[in-house]
Amino acid sequence: MIRPRLVWEALTTPKRTCILQSRNVLIFATAAFQLALYTMIMAPSSSAISSDLVLITVTKMENGQKVLVPIDSVLEVKLETQLGTGYSWKVVEFNAGLIEFLGDSVVKPSGEKLVGTKEHHLFRFRAKATGITPLKMYYYRQWEKDVPPLKTYEITLQIN
């Protein structure tokens, strides 16, 4: 039986609480966000799966840094975006042989949603092989073809 052990940075000041745990899905509730769903892609049932799963969260503070990631852990990249501007984050570079893209979601702010309000774009990856890979993202407007991105986020992942 797999019993994931989670290590995380809180999305907001209140701590997250695990309210449901099953084999492939963990559901969390926070005071600020009612429910966030995390689907962890796992190998088929086998006695070979015995290590604990770890969730590692990185933010704008790690931009330009090297991040150590244990193999088979989930990396969550949490970046700010702003409502009503047309800008969004897009993953533009990573080694698919080392990390697997699990998906992304936008966490809306609680309370009134005014133009210019900040929200968070979350990207999740699973470290699946040992090695070093860049992970690069652009903050841009999709329709602006010949305009450089407003922001670039790039970290180097060292997976062991």
Disulfide bonds with the S-S distance in Angstrom:
none
